[in-house]
Amino acid sequence: MSVFGRKISGQTVAGVALLMVVAALLPVMTSAPARDIVLVTRDMSFYLEGDMATPNPVIEVKAGERVRIVLRNEERGLVHDFAVPALHSAIDGLRYNEEGDVAFEAPDVPGTYEYICRPHMLMMKGTITVRAR
């Protein structure tokens, strides 16, 4: 193969292509895995898994942290979802015993963001607090 009038071997071209692929994947390969936060819906409220005493809890995350919200609907006869409108993140409606998830990166700026169950937003809502790193 000839590039700019110079001969280049197929091995060199393959090596450059491999380096380009690795460089493109490096940000994905080195990013921290998302921290799982499991929420359970019951009695028209969200609960953190393992803490059924605190309805619609405050969820604390660090600025820039990757988070995966896992929602499990344990409420018979009702469809629930989970949404953080300000972060454009949502889980579609889940029936009894279904589970869904959504992953997002917390904003770099500390603040408070509301999460809701869209069909039941008057009762099922809480906040995500983003803290400085």
C-alpha positions as CSV (number, residue, x, y, z in Angstrom):
1,M,0.0,0.0,0.0
2,S,1.2,3.5,-0.7
3,V,0.4,6.6,1.4
4,F,1.8,10.0,0.5
5,G,4.1,8.3,-2.0
6,R,5.6,6.0,0.7
7,K,5.1,2.2,0.8
8,I,3.4,1.0,4.0
9,S,3.0,-2.7,4.8
10,G,-0.3,-4.3,5.5
11,Q,0.9,-5.1,9.1
12,T,1.5,-1.4,9.7
13,V,-2.0,-0.5,8.5
14,A,-3.5,-3.2,10.7
15,G,-1.5,-2.0,13.7
16,V,-2.6,1.6,13.2
17,A,-6.2,0.4,12.8
18,L,-6.0,-1.6,16.0
19,L,-4.6,1.4,17.9
20,M,-7.4,3.6,16.7
21,V,-10.0,1.1,17.9
22,V,-8.3,0.8,21.3
23,A,-8.1,4.6,21.6
24,A,-11.8,4.9,20.8
25,L,-12.8,2.3,23.4
26,L,-10.4,3.5,26.1
27,P,-12.9,5.9,27.7
28,V,-15.5,3.2,27.9
29,M,-13.1,0.6,29.2
30,T,-11.7,2.8,31.9
31,S,-14.8,4.4,33.2
32,A,-15.9,3.3,36.7
33,P,-18.8,0.8,36.8
34,A,-22.2,2.1,37.8
35,R,-23.2,1.8,41.4
36,D,-26.5,-0.1,41.6
37,I,-29.3,1.4,43.7
38,V,-32.2,-1.0,44.0
39,L,-35.7,0.5,44.7
40,V,-38.8,-1.5,45.5
41,T,-42.3,-0.2,45.0
42,R,-44.8,-1.1,47.7
43,D,-47.7,0.6,49.3
44,M,-47.6,3.5,46.8
45,S,-44.1,4.4,47.8
46,F,-40.5,3.8,46.7
47,Y,-38.2,2.0,49.2
48,L,-34.5,1.2,49.1
49,E,-34.0,-2.6,49.1
50,G,-33.4,-3.7,52.6
51,D,-35.0,-0.6,54.2
52,M,-38.8,-0.8,54.1
53,A,-39.0,1.8,57.0
54,T,-38.3,4.9,54.9
55,P,-40.7,5.6,52.1
56,N,-39.5,7.7,49.1
57,P,-35.9,8.0,50.4
58,V,-33.3,10.6,49.6
59,I,-30.8,9.0,47.2
60,E,-27.3,10.4,47.6
61,V,-24.8,10.3,44.8
62,K,-21.5,12.0,44.1
63,A,-21.1,14.5,41.3
64,G,-20.1,12.7,38.1
65,E,-20.8,9.3,39.6
66,R,-22.3,6.6,37.3
67,V,-25.5,5.2,38.9
68,R,-27.8,2.4,37.8
69,I,-31.3,2.5,39.3
70,V,-32.9,-0.9,39.4
71,L,-36.7,-0.8,40.1
72,R,-38.7,-3.8,41.2
73,N,-42.5,-3.6,41.4
74,E,-43.8,-5.6,44.3
75,E,-47.2,-4.0,44.2
76,R,-50.0,-6.2,42.8
77,G,-52.4,-4.6,40.4
78,L,-50.5,-1.4,39.9
79,V,-48.1,-0.3,37.2
80,H,-45.2,1.8,38.4
81,D,-42.3,3.5,36.7
82,F,-39.3,5.6,37.7
83,A,-38.3,8.9,36.2
84,V,-35.8,11.8,36.9
85,P,-37.2,14.4,34.5
86,A,-34.3,16.8,35.0
87,L,-31.8,14.1,33.9
88,H,-34.0,12.8,31.1
89,S,-33.8,9.3,32.6
90,A,-36.7,6.9,33.0
91,I,-37.8,3.3,33.4
92,D,-41.0,2.4,31.6
93,G,-44.0,1.1,33.5
94,L,-43.6,-2.2,35.2
95,R,-46.3,-4.6,36.3
96,Y,-46.2,-6.7,39.5
97,N,-43.0,-8.7,39.9
98,E,-41.3,-7.0,36.9
99,E,-37.9,-5.3,37.1
100,G,-36.3,-2.6,35.0
101,D,-33.3,-0.4,35.2
102,V,-31.8,2.9,33.9
103,A,-28.2,4.1,34.1
104,F,-27.0,7.7,34.1
105,E,-24.1,9.9,35.2
106,A,-24.9,12.3,38.0
107,P,-24.4,15.9,37.1
108,D,-21.1,17.5,37.8
109,V,-22.8,20.3,39.7
110,P,-24.1,19.5,43.2
111,G,-27.9,19.9,43.5
112,T,-31.2,18.2,44.2
113,Y,-33.2,16.4,41.6
114,E,-36.7,15.0,41.9
115,Y,-37.5,11.4,41.0
116,I,-41.1,10.3,40.5
117,C,-43.5,7.5,39.5
118,R,-45.2,9.3,36.6
119,P,-48.6,7.7,37.1
120,H,-48.6,8.4,40.8
121,M,-46.4,11.5,41.1
122,L,-48.5,13.1,43.9
123,M,-47.6,10.3,46.3
124,M,-44.5,8.6,44.8
125,K,-41.7,11.1,44.7
126,G,-38.4,11.7,46.3
127,T,-35.1,13.4,45.7
128,I,-31.6,12.6,44.4
129,T,-29.0,14.7,46.1
130,V,-25.8,15.2,44.2
131,R,-22.9,15.9,46.5
132,A,-19.5,17.4,45.5
133,R,-16.8,14.7,44.8
